[in-house]
């Protein structure tokens, strides 16, 4: 800690309420300022003199209350007040003497200041290169040193010395100009050589920029390239005007080295957009010609396609990028108009001939995969799709029905379906389950991108990874019915706590994984860390768990002679399912000469506890042992356990009173997902903390539907 002066201490006291109240402190402060006043000389800068005077005045002010009561304090204040009078006269005389000097300085600084400031910035930015030669290096160093001294003297109001130093700066500038000439001449030759190479580029770009061919502001794909070009051209022009060819060369070199690549990348991005627009547009045109879009008029679409195609053929030669972008946008609008017209026609026709309507849509999809999304977006479109899928009676028996439901799921709910198991009952069942939750949880959820299904014999399991759901489930019909019945009738001791009422395992699994996607999107459980109402979940490092076990179960006290580092490493190895006696990290932590009783260590309650809270397999852990297992291995009202390979968590034991299933207590995400599935299956109690939150989401979606109608 730096030393603090007596003056700093006293002035700190004076600056706070009630200020100086001690006689001894007041006398010391007054004497300090008297000394400072007496040290002032006529050669001192006015700024210094003013600072001393103001400090003395403040000392007198802050000691006023003490001086009303203390004769001693008054006796020390009087000399200070007397010393201030000649100081005031000295300040006045110095300021009067400095006025002509200040006027002279201001006049000179008006002429030189801007140039000096610019050069200082250029020096800081290494504009003159790393090795500009000794004459230039000497000039730059001197200029930087002397200019900073001038600025400091100006701030101190010492204009006499500032003028003297400004004389030196003028010499520095002359030295700089002399050294700069050969460097600038060389830069000029190099600049003119680069500029000659850029003539063709500038001949096209300058008029294109002036005519806003790239747009105003520039088209998004060209904004970086055009902005860069304009800035570099400005440097070229500015450098030529100022006869500063280092600046001009920097601009020309920037265009020569980087601009052609930037422009090439911009055109490549525009072409990519064109392919995305023109491909679907052409397929739609072909589909209309083939009669796959009854009632659609393709004239406007063909015209838009022709105009955009012609613009894109010429865009690289003409630089008419803004015009090409506008025509591409018009093409996209024409495509959307056709889709809307067709969708409105299907919805208007109703659902009296569902098989025929589905066949029409499947025929459209072969030409326009986005046709179904346009249907879903139209007023009444979602209801039309629901009716069409519902009309299948839970079975998509033929290829057209499967293709229809597959596309309807993506259009209605968002995720793309992956895998080859797109079976007769699976597709309509998945559509129905996804329709049980609010649209904000599916269609508006970018963390629900794909769903993959693997069919098993009896196993029902799933996982969610960053937007992707994997479902492992038996046949959606008889297989699901069998495992669902088993989950209903088998005793809790055998299979753990399950949802009541014999719910479909497929439905529960799917809703559970969707719940993960919703939690991932909202970061709901991340915001509830430690909140007992929501499980009291916390994440831990394995070493933290070892620390808790060692402290709470007396392991550290029982073997204190072996040292806490060793004991903590021992418990950590047990939690990692390692043989502690053979683990190098453990043995390396032993104190010199220590000889542990390995058998006695292994029999301690903390070790038994550690063995019981770690995973038994990839998917088996303490949560499978229900309320009794949780209570047995709770520590201070919290249950610590390994949830996944390298993840350790704890939750509040009391949270199990609102338990939905045992699996809910594997991790915070499972706690949310299990309750989420129970809610949309109608099995979550109203008293559960998630019930009101999910009810609000559900009601907001229903309100939006009413508003749309």
N, C-alpha and C positions, 0 to 999 in steps of 0.2 A: 504494500500500500504506500503511495507517495506521501511525503511529509506535508503537513499542513502548517502554514505560517500563523503566527498569533493574529496578524491582521485579518486573515481569512476567517479565523474562528470568531473574532469579535464582530466582523461585518455580517457574518452569518447569523449571529445572535441578534444584531440590530435589525436585520431584515424580517424577523418574525415577531408576531405579537407576543408579549407587549413591548418588544424591543429591549434596549439596554436598560436594566433596572438596578444593576449592581454598581456601586460607587467605584470599586476597584477597576471593573471592566471599562467604565466610562472614562476614567482618567487615562487608562492605557490606550484607548482608541483615540482620544484627543491628542495625546502625546505623539502617537504614530503619525497622524496627519499633520501635526505641527512640523515634524521632521521632514515630511515630504514637501511641504510648502517652502521650508527654509532651503531645501536643496535646489529649488528651481533657479535657472540661469537665463540670462537674456538670449543665449544662443540656442535655447531649447525651442523645439517646434511649437507653434501655437496650439496644436491639437493636444500635445502633452501637457502644456500649461493649463489648458481648460479642463482636462481630465483630473489634474491634481486639485484645482479649485473646486470642481463639483464634488469631489470626494470629501473635501474638508467641510463644505456646506452641509453635506448629508450627515457627517459625524456630529456637527453641532446640532442638527435637527433631531437626530435619534437620541442625543444625550440631554435634551431640553428638560425632560421630566426629572431626571436625576439632579440636574443643576439647580432646580427650584428648591431642592431639599438639602443639597450638599455644598457646603462652602468650599470644600476641597476640589470638587468637580468644577465649580465656577472659577476657581483660581487657575485651573488648567485650560479652561475654555477661553479666558480673556486673551492670553498670548496668541492663540490660534486666530481669534477674531481680528486682532491687531495685525497679524502677519498677512491676512487676506487682502488688506487694503493695498499694500505695494504690489502684491501679486496681480490684483485686478488692473493696476496701472501698467504693469509689465505686459499683460495680455493685450491691453488696448494698444500700447505702443507697438508691440510685435505685429499685431494684425494690421495696423496702419502701415507699417514698413513693408508688410508682405503684399499689400494690395497691388502696387505696381508690378511686383514679381508675379502675382497671380494672373494679372491681366496679360502680361507678356507670355506666361506659360500657356494660358488658355488659347491665345492666338496661335501659338506654335503647335499646340496639341490638336487644334482643329485641323491643321494642315497635315499632321503626321499620324495622329492617333489611329485613324481608320486603317491605314496601311500597316502600321505596327501591329495592331490587333489581328489583322488577317494573316500576317506573316507568322505570328505566334501560333495561330491555329494550324497553319500549314506545317510548321515545325513539329507540332504535336502529332500531326497525322503522317509525318515522315514523307511529305510530298516530294522532297528533294532527293529521296532515295537513301539507301543505307550507307553508300560510299560515294558522296558527291565530289570528293577531292579535298585536299587540305585547305586551300583558300576559302572554299565555301563552308567547310566544317568550322573553321575559325570564325568566319563572319556570323554564322548561325548561332554559335555558342555565345559570342559576345553580344549579339543582338538580344538573345533570349535573356541573358543575365542582366543587361543594362535596362531593357524595357521593363522587366519585372521590378527593378529598383525604382524606376520612374513612377510606376503605378503605385508602389508602396508609399513613396514620398508624397504623391498627390493625395493619397488617402489620409496622410498625417497633416495635410495642409502646410507642408514645408516646401513652399514654392521656390524659395531661393535655391535650396539644394536640388529640387526637381528640375529647375532650369539648367543647372550645371550638368546634371546627369543627362538631360535631353541633348546637350551639346555632344555628349559621347554617343548617344543613340543615332544622331545625324551622321556621325563618322561611321558607325556600324552599318548604316543604310548604304552609304557610299561604297564601303567594302563589299557589302552584299551585292550591289548592282554590278560592281566590277567582276566579281566571281560568277555572277549569274549569267552574264552575257555569253560566254562560250558554252555553258550548259544549255541555255535557251536556244542558241544557234543550232546546236546538235539536235535538240528536241524538235526544232522547226523542220530540219531536213527529214527526220524520221516521220514527223507528222505528215508532211506533204507527200511522202512516199505511200503511207497508209491511206491517206485521203484519196490518192489517185486510184487505189484499188477499190475504193468504196463508191466510185462515181456511179456505177450501174445501180447499186443498192439505193443510194440517195436519190437518184433520178426517179425511182419508182416510189420510194417510201415518203419523201417529202411532200409531193402532191397528194398522195393517198391520205396521209395524216391531215393535211390541210383541208381536204375535202370530206373528212370524217368517214372515209370508206370502211374503216374498222368499227365505226359506231362512236357515239358520244353519250355516255362513256363507252370505251371500247367493248366489243363483244367479250364475254367472260373468258373465252379461250385465248384471246389476243391481248388482254389487258396488261399482263406482265411484260410481254414482248414490246408492245407499243409504248408503254410507260418508260421502259428501259431505253428504247431508241430515242424518245423525245429528250430524256435527260442527257444522254450522251451527245446528241446533236447540239444541245444547249451549251455543253462544255466546249465543244469544238468552236462554236460561234463566239462564246465569251473569251476563250483563249486567243482567238485571232484578233478580237477587238482590243484586248488588253496587252497584246504582244507577249502573252504568257503561253508559250507552246508546250510547257509541261502539262498545263491544264488541257489544252487543245489535243495533245497527243493522248492523254488519258481517255478523252471522249472517243476519239477515232479508234483507239485500241479496243475499247469496250465493244464498239459495234463490230469491229473486225473479228474479235475473238469469240464473242458470245451471241450476238444478235441472230446470225444465220441459223444457229441451232435452236434458239428460242422460237424463231418464226416457223421453222420446220416442224417443231413439236406442236405448235399452235395449229398448223394446218392438219397435222395428223389427228389431233383431238377433234377438230371439226369434221374430218372424214369419218371418224369413229361414230360421232353423233349421226352423221348422214346414213351410215350403214344401219344404225339402230332404228332410224326413222323410215328409210326407204325400203328395207327388207319387209317389215310387216305391212307397209302400205302396198307394195307390189303383190304380196300374197292376198291381201284383201281385194285388190283389183281383180286378180285372177279368180278369186272365190266368187265375186259378184258375176263375173263373166260365165262361170260354171253353174250359176244358179243356186249356189249354196247360201246366198243371203237374199231370200225372197223379199221384194218390196224395197230393196236398197237401190238408190240412184247413184251410180258411180261417176257421173259427169264431173262434178266439182272435185272429186278426189283425183280423177285422171288429170284434170287441168293443173291442180296443185302439184301433182307428181311431175308433170312435164316441166313446169316452171322451175321447180326446185332442182330437177335433174340438170337442166340447162345452166342454171346458176352455178351449180357445183362443178360442172365441166370447165368453167371459165374462171373460177374463183382464185386459183393460184396465179393466173396470168393477169387478171384484172384487179386483184386485191379488194373486190367488192364483197368483203366478208360480212358486213352488217346486212347487206341485201340478201346474201345467201342464207344467213341465219334467220332472217325474217321469213323467207320463203319456206325454210324447213319448219319453222313454227306454224306457218299456215298449213303445211302438209299434215303435221301432227293434229292440228285442229280439224282438218277435213276427215282424217281417220277416226277421230273421236266422234265426229258428227254422224258418220255412217254407223258406228257401233251403237250410239245412242238411239238412232232411228230404228235399227233392228231390234234392240232390246225393248224399246217401247212397244214395238209391234207384237213381240212375243208376249209381253205382260198384258197388253190389251186383249190379245186372243184368249187369255185365261188358261185354265188348266183342265178344260173339258176333254182334250185328247192328249194326255200326258205322254204316252209312248211316242206319238208323232212329234210332239214338241221337243222331247228329249233327243230324238233322232236328228231333228233340225239343228239343235245346238251342237251335237257331236259333229255333224257335217261342217258347221261353222268353225269349230275348234281346229279342224284339220288345216284350215286356211288362216285362222286367226286365234292363237292360243289365249289372247286377252279378251275374247268375246264374252266369256263367262263373268269376268270382273266388271265389265260394263253393265251386264245384267244386274249384278249384285249392287252396283252403285246407284241404279235408278230407283226412284220412289216405287215401292211395291215389289222391287226386284228380289229382296231377301225373302219376302213372304212367298213369292212365286217359286223360288228355288226350294224353300222348305216344303212346299206342297209337292213339287216334282219329285224330290227325294222321298218324302213321306209316302207318295203314291206307289213306291216300289215295294211297300209292305215289309221293309227290313231286309230285302234280298235284291242285290244287283246281279241278276242271273246271266246276262249276256255281256259281250264286250262293250257295246254301246252304253249300257247302263253303268258299267264300271267306269268307263271313260267320263261319263257325265258326272257321277258322284265324286270321282277323283278331282275333276276340275272345279266342281261346286265347293268342295272343302277348301281349296286354296282361295277361291274367289270370296267365299263367305266368311272364312275364319283366318286366312293368311298363310298358314304353313304349307310348304310343298311336301308331298308324300314321297318317301323313299322306300327302297326295298321291293322285292317281287311279290310279297304276300298281300296282294290287293284282292282279297277274296270276296265271295258273294255276300256274306253277312258283315264282314269287317267294315267295309266302306260305309254302308248306311248307319251302322252302329257308331262309328267314329264321328260321323256327321251329327248324329243325335247328341252324343256326349259333349262335343264342342259347343253345341247350341245351348247347353245348359248354363253356360257362364256368360257374363257381360262381354259385349264386343270389344270393350276397352281392354279386356284381358287376353283377347286373341287377335282380332284383326288389327288393332291399334298397338300391338305389342311386338316391337322389333326383336325381343328376346324369345320369340316363338317362331323360328324360321323353318324347321323341318320336323317331320315325325317319321320315324322308321319303325317298322313292326317285324319282329321275328316270331314265327309260330312255334310253340313248344307243345309237349304232350300234356303236362299238368302244371309246370312251373309258371308262376305269375310274378314277374319282377320288372323293374324298369330303371332307367337312369336319365338324368338331365345334365347336359354339358353345354354351357354357353350358347343357348338358343336352339339346341338340338335335343329332341326327345327320342329315346329308344324304348320301345315297348316289347317285352317278352311275355307272350300270353298264349294260352291254348286256343283251340277253335272257338270262335265268338259265340257259337250256339251251344252244343251239348257240352263241350269242354269247359266253357266258362260256367255253365250251370252246375257242373259237378264240383268244381273247385269252390264256387260260391256257396254251395250247399254245405260242403265240408267245413268252410270257414264259419258257417253259422252254427252247425250242430256239434262240432268237436269241442271238447272242454278247454277252458282258458289255460289250464295247467299245461296242456299239450302244445297249443299253438299261440298262446299269448292273447292279450286283450285285442278283440277285433270290433269293428263297427257292428251295432245291433241290427237285426232285421233281415239278415241274409242278402245284403246288397250284392250287386254284380261286381266281381273282382276286376273285370275288365274296365267297367265304369270307374271304379274307385282308383285303379292304377292310372288310368288316363287323366282323371281329374287331379290326382296327386302330382303327376309330372307337369301338368299345366300350372298347378299351384307354384311349383318351383320357378317356372318361367315368369309368373306374375311377381313373385318375391324378388327375383333377379332384376326385373324391370324397375320395381318400386324401391328396391333396397330396403324393404320393410323391416326385416329382422336385423339388418345392420344398424338401424336406428333405434332398436329396442334392447341393445346390449345391457345386461344387468337388470332389466325391468322385470320384477317378479311376476307381474300380471301376465307377461308374455314369456314366462318360463325362466326368467332370470339368467339367460344364457350368457356365457363368457367363453372366449377362446384363450388357450394357454399354450405356452411352450412346455415341452416335456420336462425341462429342468424346473419349471415352476411347480409342476405337479409333484415332482420328487421332493421339493422343498416343503410343500404342504404335508405330504405323508410323513416325512422325517420329523417335522415339528409336532404335528398333531398326535402321532402315534408313539412318540417317545423314542424313536430310533436313534436320533442324534444324541440324546441324553444317555441311552443305554450303552453306547459304544463311543463315548466322548473322547476316549484316549486315542482313537483312530483318526480323529479330525473330521470336521464337517465336509471338506472337499472330497475326501475319499467316500464318506457315507452317502453323500449326494450323488456321486458318480455311480456308486453301487446300486442305489435305487433307480437311477436313470437307466442303467443296463437292464435291470429286471423289467422295467416298463417297456423296454425295447425288445424283450424276449431273448436277451443274450445271457450267456453264462458269465456271470459277473467275475468269477474267479479267473476266467481265461481272457477277460477283456482288457486290452492294453491301456485303455483310458482309465479304467478302475485301478489297476495295479500301479500305474504311474502316479496316482494321487496318494498312495500310501506314504505315511511319514517314514523317514529313515529308521530302520531297525524294527518297525512295527511288524507283528506277526498275528494277523487276525484269525479268529476262530471262525472259519468259513461256514461250518455246520451250524454254529450258534447264530450267526448272521442270517442264514437262510431260513431259520425257524421263527424269526421275529414276526410279530403281527403286521408290521409295515410292509414286509416282503410279501406276506400272504395277501394283503390288501392290494398291492401293486399287481400281483398275478391275476387277481380277480377283476380288475377294472380295465385291463388291456384287452384287445380284440382276441377272440378265440379263433376266428377265421376272417376272411375278407368281409363277410356279411353277418357275423355273429359277435355279439358283445353283451355288456352288462344290461342293456335295455331289454334283452330277451328274458331276463330273470324277474321282470315285473316289479310290483311295489315292494315285495319282501326283499328282493335283491338290492333295490335302490336304497331302502332303509338300512339294510345291513352295512352297506359300504358308504353311507353318507358321512361327511365330515363337517361338523358345525352347520348343519342345515343345507349343505351343498353336496351334490353328487358329482365327483370327478370321474371321467372315463375317456377312453380312446374311442373316437367316433369313426374315423377313417384312418388309412395308413399312417399319415404323419400329422393327424389332427387330434388334438386333445381339447376337451371342453368341460365345462361344469354347468349345472343348472340347479335351480332351487328345488329341494325335495318337496316343499309345500305345493309346487306347481302341479304335482301329480294328482292333486284333488280334482282338477278339471281335465283329467286325462281323457283323450279320445281313443287312442290305441297305445300299446306298448312301444311300437316302432316310432311313435311320435317323439320319444325321448332318446333318439339316437343323436340328433344334432338340431340346431336352431332351425335350419331349413326344413328338416323333416317335421318339426313341431308345427310349422306353418302349413306345410303341404298336406299333412294328414287332417288338420282341422279344416283346411280349404276344401278338400274332397268331401269331408263329412257335411259341411254346410250345403254344398250344392246337391248332395244326395238326401238332404232333409234330415240329417242325423246329428246335427250339432245343436247342443243346448243353447237356449237364448242367453243364458248366464255366461257363456264363454266369451272372453274379451274380443275374439275375432268376429263374433256373430253380428254385432252392430256395424262394424266396419264393412263387412262383406254385404250386409243388407243395403247399406248406402250405395255401394257400387252397383248392385243389382237394380235398385230403384232408379238410379240415374239413367241406366240403359233403357229401362221401361218408359221413363219420362221422355227420353229422346225418340223412342218409337212412336209415342202418342203425338209428339210435336211434328214428326215427319208425316203422319197421317193427316 
